[in-house]
């Protein structure tokens, strides 16, 4: 007669196991939940923190983390805390490229309609990574290298993404942000950036006023769904007038809503 193992969905003494969803493997669900909890905490956590946030018993967490560490998806630090591992980078890069391919038709529509370069960016850990761009139709246009990673404090996509998060999660990301000054317009203090996020929440969109590169203006809208992504357009300040931004925001919102709807349809078909 075998002992109850919390990892297989059978509760041991004093343990109430959460029921696995039909057709799923509970141990896999729990491992993914732990990885997401680590990402939400900034990428580095203690086992006790995971126990407090997940509700799982420490022995279960220890076995799952040890398994993930053995595959390179988690690594133990000298402090005895655990951090997200390097093998996740390859998965993230590949997934990001596929998301970019999937979203490209919406970016093309934005460029055809507005004329300026359109971008899609994801939040990965504490950074923003650009996963797709459709160049603008003008001879002088903005170019952002796909795969480029930037801090969220100096970009419209970063502001839009953080504005949609729970406040504590956004604060955790900002605690790991260096607030490097790229131009005289860059926001360089957490307090000022928190006030900026309040403005973004109220407006429903974010603007980069030459905060990463002088002479460039960008406006972004975050997707209202499980994917931490934002769409944006960028161009020279001379063309990115207030009037253009006013007309672009509803189109960016429509593109974001369409991407969320497509994700929902795919999830429903996969379920």
C-alpha positions in Angstrom: 0.0 0.0 0.0 1.6 3.3 -1.1 1.8 6.5 0.8 -0.2 9.5 -0.3 1.9 11.9 -2.4 0.8 15.5 -2.5 2.2 15.8 -6.0 -0.2 13.3 -7.5 -3.3 15.1 -6.4 -4.0 12.8 -3.5 -4.1 14.6 -0.2 -1.9 13.5 2.6 -2.6 13.9 6.3 -3.8 17.4 7.0 -3.4 18.5 3.4 -6.4 19.5 1.2 -5.3 19.1 -2.4 -6.9 21.4 -4.9 -8.8 19.3 -7.5 -7.2 19.0 -10.9 -9.2 20.2 -13.8 -10.7 17.5 -16.0 -8.1 16.2 -18.5 -5.1 17.9 -16.9 -2.1 16.7 -14.9 -2.1 18.4 -11.4 1.7 18.2 -11.0 2.2 20.1 -14.3 -0.3 22.7 -13.3 1.4 23.2 -10.0 4.9 23.5 -11.6 3.6 26.1 -14.0 1.9 28.0 -11.2 5.2 28.1 -9.3 7.1 29.4 -12.3 4.4 32.1 -12.7 4.6 33.0 -9.0 8.3 33.4 -9.3 7.9 35.7 -12.3 5.3 37.7 -10.4 7.7 38.1 -7.5 10.5 39.5 -9.8 12.1 36.2 -10.7 13.8 35.3 -7.4 12.0 33.9 -4.4 12.4 31.7 -1.3 10.5 28.4 -0.8 8.6 29.9 2.1 7.4 32.7 -0.2 6.2 30.1 -2.7 4.4 28.2 0.1 2.7 31.4 1.3 1.5 32.4 -2.2 0.7 29.0 -3.6 -0.9 27.4 -0.6 1.0 24.2 -1.4 2.9 22.3 1.4 6.7 22.9 1.5 7.6 19.2 0.7 5.6 19.4 -2.5 7.1 22.7 -3.5 10.6 21.4 -2.8 10.1 18.4 -5.1 8.7 20.5 -7.9 11.4 23.1 -7.7 14.1 20.4 -7.5 12.7 18.8 -10.6 12.6 22.2 -12.4 16.2 23.0 -11.3 17.3 19.6 -12.7 16.0 20.7 -16.1 17.5 24.2 -15.9 14.2 26.0 -15.6 15.0 27.1 -12.1 18.4 27.7 -10.4 19.4 27.9 -6.7 21.2 31.1 -5.6 23.9 31.3 -3.0 21.3 32.9 -0.8 19.3 29.6 -0.9 16.6 31.4 -2.8 15.5 30.2 -6.2 15.6 32.1 -9.5 14.1 31.5 -12.9 16.6 29.5 -15.0 18.3 30.1 -18.3 16.4 27.5 -20.2 13.3 29.6 -20.0 15.0 32.2 -22.2 14.9 29.9 -25.2 11.3 29.1 -24.6 10.4 32.8 -24.2 12.3 33.8 -27.3 10.6 31.2 -29.4 7.2 31.9 -28.0 7.7 35.6 -28.5 8.6 35.1 -32.2 5.5 33.0 -32.7 3.3 35.6 -31.0 4.9 38.2 -33.3 4.0 36.2 -36.4 0.5 35.7 -35.1 0.0 39.4 -34.4 1.6 40.7 -37.6 -1.7 41.1 -39.6 -3.0 43.5 -37.0 0.2 45.5 -37.1 -0.1 45.7 -40.9 -3.6 47.0 -40.6 -2.4 49.7 -38.2 0.4 50.8 -40.5 -1.9 50.9 -43.5 -4.4 53.0 -41.5 -2.0 55.3 -39.7 1.2 55.2 -41.7 3.6 55.0 -38.7 5.6 52.0 -37.5 3.6 49.6 -35.4 5.0 47.4 -32.6 4.0 44.5 -30.4 5.9 44.1 -27.1 5.6 41.6 -24.2 6.6 41.8 -20.6 9.2 39.2 -19.7 10.3 39.3 -16.1 11.2 42.9 -15.3 11.8 43.9 -18.9 9.9 44.7 -22.1 10.8 42.8 -25.2 9.7 43.8 -28.7 8.5 40.7 -30.5 7.2 42.2 -33.8 7.3 45.4 -35.8 5.7 46.5 -39.1 7.7 49.4 -40.6 5.9 52.6 -41.4 5.2 53.7 -44.9 7.3 56.9 -44.8 10.8 57.1 -46.1 11.9 58.3 -42.6 10.5 55.9 -40.1 11.2 54.3 -36.7 12.9 51.0 -36.5 13.0 48.8 -33.4 14.9 45.5 -33.6 12.7 42.5 -32.8 14.1 40.8 -29.7 15.3 44.1 -28.2 14.8 44.3 -24.4 14.3 47.6 -22.6 13.3 48.8 -19.1 9.7 49.7 -18.8 10.2 53.2 -17.4 11.2 54.9 -20.6 8.7 53.4 -23.1 5.0 53.8 -23.9 4.6 50.0 -24.1 6.2 49.6 -20.6 3.9 52.2 -19.1 0.9 50.6 -20.7 1.8 47.1 -19.5 2.5 48.2 -15.9 -0.7 50.3 -15.7 -2.8 47.1 -16.2 -1.0 45.2 -13.4 -1.9 45.0 -9.8 -0.2 47.9 -8.0 2.0 45.6 -5.9 3.2 43.7 -8.9 4.1 46.9 -10.7 6.0 48.1 -7.6 8.0 44.9 -7.6 9.1 45.4 -11.2 10.0 49.0 -10.4 12.1 47.8 -7.5 14.2 46.0 -10.0 14.4 48.9 -12.5 17.5 51.1 -12.6 15.7 54.2 -14.0 18.5 55.0 -16.3 18.2 58.5 -17.8 18.3 58.2 -21.6 17.2 61.8 -22.4 16.2 64.9 -20.4 12.6 63.7 -20.6 13.2 60.2 -19.0 11.4 59.6 -15.8 14.0 58.7 -13.2 12.2 58.2 -9.9 9.7 55.5 -8.8 7.5 58.2 -7.3 7.3 60.2 -10.5 6.7 57.0 -12.5 3.9 55.9 -10.1 2.2 59.2 -10.8 2.7 58.7 -14.5 1.0 55.2 -14.3 -2.0 56.9 -12.6 -2.4 59.1 -15.6 -2.1 56.1 -18.0 -4.8 54.3 -16.1 -7.1 57.3 -16.3 -6.4 57.8 -20.0 -6.4 54.2 -21.1 -3.2 54.6 -23.1 0.5 55.6 -22.6 2.8 58.0 -24.3 6.5 58.1 -24.6 7.5 61.8 -25.0 11.0 61.3 -26.2 11.9 59.5 -23.0 14.0 56.8 -24.7 15.2 58.8 -27.8 14.8 62.5 -28.5 12.7 63.3 -31.4 10.6 60.2 -31.2 7.1 59.9 -29.9 5.2 56.7 -29.2 1.7 55.8 -28.0 0.7 52.4 -26.7 -2.3 50.4 -25.5 -2.1 47.2 -23.4 -4.1 44.1 -24.2 -6.8 43.5 -21.7 -6.3 39.8 -21.2 -3.9 37.1 -19.9 -1.1 37.9 -22.4 1.1 40.7 -20.9 1.4 42.5 -24.2 0.9 46.0 -25.7 0.6 47.4 -29.2 2.0 50.8 -30.2 2.9 53.1 -33.0 6.0 55.3 -33.1 7.3 58.0 -35.3 9.1 61.4 -35.4 7.7 64.0 -33.1 7.0 66.2 -36.1 4.5 63.7 -37.5 3.3 62.3 -34.1 1.1 65.3 -33.3 -1.6 65.4 -30.7 -4.2 65.1 -33.5 -2.6 62.0 -34.8 -2.4 60.4 -31.3 -6.1 61.2 -30.8 -7.0 59.4 -34.0 -4.6 56.5 -33.3 -5.6 55.6 -29.8 -9.1 54.1 -30.8 -7.4 52.1 -33.6 -4.8 50.8 -31.2 -7.5 49.8 -28.8 -9.4 48.1 -31.6 -6.3 46.1 -32.6 -5.7 45.2 -28.9 -9.3 44.0 -28.5 -9.1 42.0 -31.7 -5.9 40.2 -30.5 -7.5 39.4 -27.2 -10.6 38.0 -29.0 -8.4 35.9 -31.2 -6.6 34.5 -28.2 -10.0 33.7 -26.5 -11.2 31.8 -29.6 -7.9 29.8 -29.8 -8.2 29.0 -26.1 -11.8 27.9 -26.6 -10.9 25.7 -29.6 -8.0 24.2 -27.6 -10.1 23.4 -24.6 
